[in-house]
Amino acid sequence: MDKFLPELGKRLREARKRHFPQDDLRAFSIRIDVSRATLQKMEKGDLSVGMGKYFSAAKVLGLQHAFNKLFHEERGLFDD
């Protein structure tokens, strides 16, 4: 988990800049209904931020479909 959340934060930051290049942290935090400080934590991958806030960001970015894959396991041909 040490690398997962910081990587998630990095991808969030990249997506924010790609989809809303004119937004600074404050503007985007308003879009996703969190404080600027919370968005900063999210972009650092801080474990204290709830997944609901990441989902809000994903929804605004049009990436909410990826959340459906979080716990999806591909079943093999021989799995019961």
Summary of the structure (lengths in Angstrom):
residues: 80
radius of gyration: 14.4
end to end distance: 28.7
largest distance: 50.2
contacts: 173
relative contact order: 0.15
helix: 60%
strand: 0%
